[in-house]
Amino acid sequence: MTIETTTNRLKYRWVVTIASVLLIGVTFCWSARRGAGLGYGSAMDAGIWAVDWAMFSLLFGMFLAIWLVGSWALLKFGFSWRGRTWVAILPTLGFFLFQSATILIEPPSPQSYFEERFGAKLPADARSVEVTRPRMTDPGYVEFAFEGSKESTLHLIEAIRLEPVDMESKPLGAYFRVGHDWQADQWEEAKKYTKINRSGTGYLLISDRDMKRIIVVRDPLYAKSEADNPMGKFSE
């Protein structure tokens, strides 16, 4: 009896271990889908990954614990330990396979990430693309930096429906996380275009004088909401 009980406990520990590893894999896939792909911010900050893992643990941890204990106990008679194992890990295994298949079918990319955040396509001639990683303090804040042509920049401004800003009365005076290798004198005659929606989220495009070096920003805290600032000008 003692040997059988010990064996069952060891088997159950393996079931819990496998389910926990699959839950970690689900968290990794979920975090990867929120980025722009390998080399473009998919290596999430540890804080973001920890928050995602905590969220999944809270949302599914209780259900998973009940399922593991219940399925292992209720299927004790009539099922082999291998059959009980498959039933016990089925929820996390299914979720992991779904997340993995989604990444394989539609891999994260700068193009899809840009279109999802800005509602417009990243210019086809964009090169030297840089993307900020989401952060725990401001997960909705996004910056893109890339090089392109004046024609594609003008088309992007029209696609996002941005309006020009007078840079003489409002100098740039901003620090960006991307484009650090660009020379400061390239921004002496910078051009700026913005749009603010009713929630206060700001969309900004800053280009150099030739409109060939571009920084595009999405800032959820750019302006107050319409309720707080009823006299403010909002694009949407």
KEDO-179836 format. One line per field, with one value per residue (C-alpha): residue number from 0; chain; x, y, z. Coordinates in pm, 1 decimal, always signed. Each point is the difference from the previous one (the first is absolute). Example, Ala and Ser with C-alpha at 12.3 -4.5 7.8 and 13.67 -1.06 7.14 Angstrom:
doke <- (0; 1)
zalum <- (A; A)
u <- (+1230.0; +137.0)
v <- (-450.0; +344.0)
w <- (+780.0; -66.0)
//
This chain:
doke <- (0; 1; 2; 3; 4; 5; 6; 7; 8; 9; 10; 11; 12; 13; 14; 15; 16; 17; 18; 19; 20; 21; 22; 23; 24; 25; 26; 27; 28; 29; 30; 31; 32; 33; 34; 35; 36; 37; 38; 39; 40; 41; 42; 43; 44; 45; 46; 47; 48; 49; 50; 51; 52; 53; 54; 55; 56; 57; 58; 59; 60; 61; 62; 63; 64; 65; 66; 67; 68; 69; 70; 71; 72; 73; 74; 75; 76; 77; 78; 79; 80; 81; 82; 83; 84; 85; 86; 87; 88; 89; 90; 91; 92; 93; 94; 95; 96; 97; 98; 99; 100; 101; 102; 103; 104; 105; 106; 107; 108; 109; 110; 111; 112; 113; 114; 115; 116; 117; 118; 119; 120; 121; 122; 123; 124; 125; 126; 127; 128; 129; 130; 131; 132; 133; 134; 135; 136; 137; 138; 139; 140; 141; 142; 143; 144; 145; 146; 147; 148; 149; 150; 151; 152; 153; 154; 155; 156; 157; 158; 159; 160; 161; 162; 163; 164; 165; 166; 167; 168; 169; 170; 171; 172; 173; 174; 175; 176; 177; 178; 179; 180; 181; 182; 183; 184; 185; 186; 187; 188; 189; 190; 191; 192; 193; 194; 195; 196; 197; 198; 199; 200; 201; 202; 203; 204; 205; 206; 207; 208; 209; 210; 211; 212; 213; 214; 215; 216; 217; 218; 219; 220; 221; 222; 223; 224; 225; 226; 227; 228; 229; 230; 231; 232; 233; 234; 235)
zalum <- (A; A; A; A; A; A; A; A; A; A; A; A; A; A; A; A; A; A; A; A; A; A; A; A; A; A; A; A; A; A; A; A; A; A; A; A; A; A; A; A; A; A; A; A; A; A; A; A; A; A; A; A; A; A; A; A; A; A; A; A; A; A; A; A; A; A; A; A; A; A; A; A; A; A; A; A; A; A; A; A; A; A; A; A; A; A; A; A; A; A; A; A; A; A; A; A; A; A; A; A; A; A; A; A; A; A; A; A; A; A; A; A; A; A; A; A; A; A; A; A; A; A; A; A; A; A; A; A; A; A; A; A; A; A; A; A; A; A; A; A; A; A; A; A; A; A; A; A; A; A; A; A; A; A; A; A; A; A; A; A; A; A; A; A; A; A; A; A; A; A; A; A; A; A; A; A; A; A; A; A; A; A; A; A; A; A; A; A; A; A; A; A; A; A; A; A; A; A; A; A; A; A; A; A; A; A; A; A; A; A; A; A; A; A; A; A; A; A; A; A; A; A; A; A; A; A; A; A; A; A; A; A; A; A; A; A)
u <- (+0.0; +281.4; +187.6; -316.3; -85.7; +353.8; -6.9; -330.4; +135.4; +305.6; -220.9; -223.5; +302.8; +103.7; -348.7; +15.7; +351.1; -104.7; -307.2; +210.2; +258.3; -277.7; -142.8; +341.9; +6.8; -345.1; +122.4; +306.4; -210.1; -251.5; +279.0; +168.8; -324.2; -15.2; +334.3; +123.8; +198.0; +356.3; +236.0; -285.8; -102.5; -110.1; +250.8; -234.8; +114.8; +5.2; -269.8; -241.1; +56.9; -48.2; -328.3; -121.5; +94.2; -173.6; -310.7; -20.3; +68.0; -287.2; -240.1; +70.1; +184.7; -312.3; -171.6; +315.6; +41.7; -360.6; +31.7; +326.4; -127.5; -349.6; +99.4; +274.7; -232.8; -319.5; +179.4; +179.3; -212.2; -19.9; +287.8; +370.9; +231.9; +102.6; -363.1; -58.5; +313.1; -124.4; -338.1; +163.3; +230.7; -256.3; -101.7; +353.4; +116.8; -288.2; +60.9; +372.8; -58.3; -248.6; +242.8; +286.9; -209.3; -106.3; +364.0; +93.4; -292.6; +37.9; +347.7; +46.4; +158.8; +66.5; -259.8; -284.6; +102.4; +4.5; -335.0; -164.0; +127.1; -34.7; -277.5; +220.1; +256.0; +370.2; +147.4; +120.1; +334.3; +63.9; +348.0; +218.0; -317.4; +20.2; -284.1; -28.9; -88.1; -321.1; +66.2; -183.1; -44.4; -133.5; -94.3; -197.9; +285.6; +163.5; +279.8; +113.8; +304.4; +86.3; +136.2; -199.2; -94.4; -178.9; -283.3; -63.2; +17.6; -262.5; -220.1; +36.8; -96.7; -314.5; -77.4; +18.8; -179.2; +258.0; +7.0; +314.9; +129.1; +181.6; +347.4; +108.1; -256.2; +33.9; +361.0; +62.8; +164.1; -82.2; +198.5; -71.2; +108.8; +77.0; +214.9; +290.7; +259.3; -146.8; +194.6; -150.0; +43.4; -230.7; -288.3; +69.0; -276.6; -217.7; -361.1; -270.9; -350.7; -249.9; -345.6; -179.1; -304.7; -272.7; +164.9; +306.6; +221.7; +242.4; +146.4; +314.9; +220.6; +330.7; +219.8; +324.7; +11.9; +1.7; -278.5; +218.1; +69.2; -318.7; -103.9; -362.3; -138.1; -318.3; -38.8; -314.6; +73.4; +74.8; -296.1; -292.6; -326.1; -288.5; -179.0; +296.7; +73.1; -326.6; +158.8; +283.7; +32.3; -39.0; +36.7; -245.1)
v <- (+0.0; +238.4; -70.2; +48.1; +326.8; +134.0; -97.1; +178.3; +311.6; -0.6; -38.8; +283.7; +223.5; -62.9; +96.6; +327.5; +68.4; -54.6; +220.7; +276.4; -12.3; +22.7; +301.7; +167.9; -79.9; +156.0; +314.2; +21.3; -40.5; +258.7; +250.4; -67.6; +70.3; +345.3; +99.0; +67.4; -321.2; -114.1; +295.3; +249.7; +2.9; -361.2; -43.4; +139.4; +176.2; -235.4; +209.7; -39.2; -375.6; -27.4; +191.2; -224.3; -311.1; +132.3; +81.8; -349.5; -153.7; +195.3; -57.3; -367.8; -106.4; -77.0; -172.8; -194.8; -110.1; -119.7; -176.7; -172.8; -123.5; -85.4; -182.6; -194.7; -106.6; -67.0; -199.0; -217.4; -299.7; -118.1; +212.0; -71.1; +262.8; +97.9; +58.2; +203.5; +201.9; +91.9; +105.4; +201.7; +201.6; +38.8; +365.8; +138.6; -217.8; +119.5; +364.9; -35.4; -164.4; +272.3; +278.9; -172.6; -58.4; +365.9; +110.9; -245.8; +99.4; +373.8; +74.0; +334.2; +258.4; +376.2; +31.6; -163.3; +171.1; +342.7; -49.3; -118.5; +300.5; +276.6; -118.8; +38.1; -210.9; +41.6; +146.7; -271.1; +176.4; +34.2; -116.0; +3.3; -48.3; +41.7; -78.2; +59.7; -286.5; +21.9; +86.2; -75.6; +371.9; +99.4; -311.5; +202.1; +234.4; -82.4; +158.9; -86.5; +142.8; -73.6; +145.5; +33.9; +240.6; +332.1; -144.7; -287.4; +236.8; +229.7; -300.9; -118.6; +342.8; -14.0; -359.6; +74.0; +334.8; +213.9; +378.3; +219.3; +178.3; +334.2; -97.7; +363.4; +58.2; -355.7; -120.8; -374.0; -21.4; -369.2; -310.4; -319.2; -354.8; -69.1; +167.7; +63.7; -34.3; +291.6; +322.5; +288.1; +248.0; -216.2; +112.7; +374.8; +44.4; -286.1; -29.4; -116.2; -134.0; -107.8; -140.8; -32.6; -220.2; +54.3; -222.8; +225.4; -241.6; +190.5; -113.2; +185.6; -7.6; +186.1; +13.4; +168.0; +287.0; -237.4; -218.0; -308.3; -76.2; -58.6; -62.5; -101.4; -5.4; -122.0; +151.9; -93.2; +282.4; +270.6; +222.7; +20.6; -166.0; +195.7; -8.6; +165.1; +239.0; +78.0; +294.3; -210.1; -86.6; -368.3; -164.9; -280.0)
w <- (+0.0; +89.8; -320.7; -209.0; +176.3; -48.1; -368.0; -54.3; +170.4; -227.0; -305.6; +116.5; +57.6; -358.5; -116.5; +196.0; -133.6; -361.9; +43.2; +158.5; -280.6; -257.4; +184.0; -20.0; -372.5; -42.5; +175.6; -224.9; -316.5; +120.8; +72.5; -333.7; -186.8; +159.8; -152.4; -351.7; -45.8; +57.9; +17.2; +14.3; +362.3; +39.6; +283.7; +259.2; +313.5; +298.0; +167.8; -292.8; -15.3; +376.5; -21.1; -282.5; +197.4; +312.1; -205.6; -147.4; +340.6; +154.4; -288.5; -57.1; +315.1; +204.2; -291.5; -77.4; +361.3; +21.8; -335.3; +93.4; +335.2; -123.9; -316.4; +173.6; +280.0; -198.8; -269.8; +253.5; -90.1; -358.1; -134.7; -13.7; +148.7; -354.7; -95.3; +313.7; -79.3; -347.4; +136.6; +280.1; -228.1; -281.2; +76.9; +17.1; -289.9; -218.0; +87.8; -67.0; -340.1; -92.3; +91.2; -180.4; -313.6; -1.7; +5.6; -277.2; -222.5; +57.9; +141.2; +176.6; -229.0; -8.2; -277.4; +194.5; +323.8; -168.3; -171.7; +323.3; +197.6; -260.1; -229.1; -307.6; -181.8; +61.0; -322.4; -235.5; -45.7; +375.5; +97.9; +313.0; +203.2; +377.7; +241.5; +373.4; +232.3; +200.0; +362.5; +320.8; +81.2; -342.0; -204.3; -255.0; -86.2; -335.0; -201.6; -351.2; -175.7; -360.5; -321.0; -319.6; -276.8; +10.6; -207.3; +240.0; +297.8; -151.5; -73.5; +361.5; +134.2; -212.8; +100.1; +374.3; -59.2; +174.6; +5.5; -14.8; +309.3; -6.7; +118.5; +46.1; +273.4; +135.5; -27.8; -2.0; +341.6; +43.6; +80.8; -190.2; +74.9; -366.3; -264.0; +236.1; -277.1; -197.3; +22.0; +198.1; -289.2; -214.0; +223.0; -12.5; -256.9; +113.3; -112.6; +238.1; -58.2; +265.9; +64.2; +333.5; +48.8; +258.0; +258.7; -4.2; -191.4; -219.9; -331.4; -103.0; -306.5; +3.7; -307.7; -95.0; -246.3; -298.9; +141.9; -39.5; +366.7; +192.6; +358.9; +62.3; +354.2; +165.4; +346.4; +202.2; +247.2; -254.1; +90.5; +239.8; -91.1; -143.8; +336.8; +172.9; -283.7; -185.4; -184.5; -130.7; -366.1; -78.7; -339.9; +73.2)
//
